[in-house]
Amino acid sequence: MSVINARPLPSRGGAILRDEASTVKSLLASLRSHDAYTYRHSLRTVRLSLLIGRACGVEAAGRLRDLCLGAVVHDLGKIFIPGEVLHKAGALTAEEWEAVKQHPADGARMMRGVDASEGVRRVVAEHHERWDGRGYPAGLSGEEIDFNARVVAVADAFDAMTSERPYRPAAGYEDAAAELERCAGTQFDPEVVLTFLRAPRARLEGIVRGLGARD
């Protein structure tokens, strides 16, 4: 089964990925081989990011392309994290956590290696920066953070919370939505959170279920 066409993507999103088939297919194949959960999470994050990005007014073809590609490879740097750390059921050690925190910078370096646009690289590098400046790896804050990266941060967090992990069960929509709202203005861009939470609940849940546990 083709990696690019493994799951349906939104209109235009699928076309964007097919246009980048040779590069994206290779990168996603590596990610899928290393960690199937992160691969599926990345595909869901694309759909959630495009949904919220368009609702926030991201319409230009170039910005949508950067959002789509940045979302699908946002966690690519995790291929350097050992599987036993990614799937650890207990708390991470300080050393393990530091290794995990390297994945945005590692992913951004990989994007430079394949000559991705600056917009894609910024999504990958900045999706764990925080609105209050307490994120990583660079400690950017507020509008210093690339807007598409702020969108992906919200989509990433929602999908992570509503997905089952070895160390915790999946949260329901209401709990995930409440956490996003609680962290608006500290971890997340408050306007992006507000726009995200205006999206129909059934549509958000459908994305998570539709690209869920099966490969």
N, C-alpha and C positions, 0 to 999 in steps of 0.2 A: 504494500500500500504506500502511495506517495506521501512523504512527510508533509508537503505543502497542502495536499488535498485530504489529509487524514481526517479533518473535521470541517464542517461548513463554517465559513467566516462571513461577516456582514458584507453586504454589497459594497463594492470598492475595496474593502479590506482584503478579500481573497484575491482580487485582481492585482493589488499592490504586491502581495506576497508572490504571486506567480510571475510578475515582472522581475522579481529578484530571485528567481528560482534557484539558479546555480549556487549562489552564495548562501541564501537562507536555508535551502534544503540541506546543504552540507553542515551548517552550524547546528540546525535543529536535530539532525541525525546524531551528531555528537552528543548533544544535550540529552536526547531521548535514550541513547545507549547508557549514559552515565546515571541518569535519574529520571525515570518515567514520570514521577509525580511532578517534578519541576517542568518537564516538557508540557504536560497537560495544563498545569497552572499557567504557563506562558501563553498558551492558546486561549485560555479563558480570559486572561488579562488583556489580550488584544481586543476581544469583543467588548469587554467592559470599558476599556479605554476609549475605543471609537465611539461608543454610545455616549459617554460623558463628554468627550472632546467635542463632538458635534453639538451637543446641547450647550456647551460653553462658547460656541461660536468658532471653533476651528474648522474652517471651510477650504482654505487654499490647498491646492493639490499637494504642494511641497510639504506643508505643515502636516497634513494628514498622512502623507507617506512617512515622514519622520516619526509621527506618533505611532503608526502601525508597526513599523520596523523596530522602533525603539522598544515598544511593548513586548514584541515577540522575542526579542533577544535580551530583555532587561536583566535576566538572571543567568545569562550565559557564563559569566565568571564563576558560577558554582561548579563548573566541571573540574575546577582545581581543588574543590573541597572534598575530602574523602567521604565515601558513602556512609561510613560508620558515624561520621559527625552529622551529616545531613539527616540521617534516620535515627539518631540517638533518641531513646525514649526518655532519658532523664535530663537533668540540667546540664548545660554545656560548661566546661571549665573555662577559666579566663583565657587560656591559650586557644581553645577551640572557638570561642566567641570572636577573638581577634582574627582568626582565620576566616570566619564567616563574613566579618565586616570588610574583608578585602575584595569581595566579589564584585562590587560596582566598579572599582578601579581596574580590576583584572578584565572585566568585560569590556570596559571602555578601551583598554589597550588592544584587545582583540578586534574591536571595531576599527581602530586605526589601521590594523594590519590588513583588513579587507577593504580599506578605502571607503568606509561608510561616511555619510555626511556628518557635519558637526552637530546637526540637530539630533541625529540618532545617537551619536556618542554622548551627548549631554543627557539624554533620557537614561541611558545605561549608567552613566557616572553619577547622576544626581537623584535617582529615584528613592534613595534612603536619606536624603537631606530633609531637614525639618523646617517648618515655617518659623519656629522659634530659634533656629540656629544650633540646635543641639543634636543634629543628625551627623551622618558620616557619608563619605570620607573627608569632605572639605569644610564642614561646618558652615555651609551657606545658609542664608535665612531669607524669608519673605520672597520678594520678587527678584532677588539674586538667583533664585532657583529657576531653571528653565520651566516654562509653563507646561509643556508636554510632560516633563518629569513630574510636575505636581499632580497632573491628571493620572499618570501611571501609578504614582504613590497611593492614591485613593483606591484605584481599581485593584492594585496589588494587595493592599491590606484587606479589602472586602473579600476577595477570593481566598486569601490565606485564612481568614477567620472562619469562613463558611466551608472550608475543606478539612477533612479529617487528617490528622497528623499522628505519628507514633506517640507523641508526648501529650496529646489532648484530643478530645472529640471535636467534631465540627460544631460551630455555633450556628444558631438559627438566624434568620434575617433580622429579627427585632433586636437581638443582642449585638449583632454586627453593626447594624445601623446606629444603635445607641452608642457604641464605642467610637464610631466615626464622628458622631456629633459631639461626644465628650472631648475628642482630641482635635476638633476644629479650632484653628487659631493657635495651637501649640505644635502638634505634629503635622497637621495638614492645612493647606490653603482653605480658609473657611468658605470661600465662594465656591470652590470646586466641590467641597463636601455638600453644601446646600444644593447645588445643581444635581449632584449624583443622587441624593436622597429624594429628589423630585421625580426620578425615573420610576416607571411602574414596577412595583415589587415583583409581579409575576414575570416581567421581562428579565430582571436581574437574577431571580431564582432560576429561570429557564436557562440562562447562560451557564450558571454553575452546574445545574443538573445535566444539561445537554453535552457538556464537555467534562464529564465527571470521571468516574473511576475506570471506565473501559478505555483501552488503547484503540 
